[in-house]
Amino acid sequence: MSVNANYTGNVQKPVHKVLVGATAELVGAAAANDNFTVSSWSFVNPTAGVVNCALYWNDGTTEFLVWRKAVAANSTEVESNLPIRLRNGHSIKASGAATVTVTLVQTMAVQVS
């Protein structure tokens, strides 16, 4: 007999990316296994104007728009109420403008049998 239990909450090192343009860019690497969840993210806009920012989840074949918001000049927007479970090969992309920075905070679910 075996008992399975999930321990969620092992916060991983943040993944950080400075965008170079307005097209969607890969943030971090594709997931290597099924243990990671993107728990929160932030977009920091250091520019003098409003920037439309977006976050995309890619399941390995299709890219889905998950979040989009105008980020005010010299401002930060944080989302922590929309967890995205990543499976093997899934990835996250972001778009905004040059110098906008994106940070992903991931938690790792460790399954013990």
Secondary structure by P-SEA (a helix, b strand, c coil): cbbbbbbccccccbbbbbbcccccccccccccccccccccbbbbbccccccccbbbbbccccccccbbbbbcccbbbbbccbbbbbccccbbbbbbcccbbbbbbbbbbbbcc
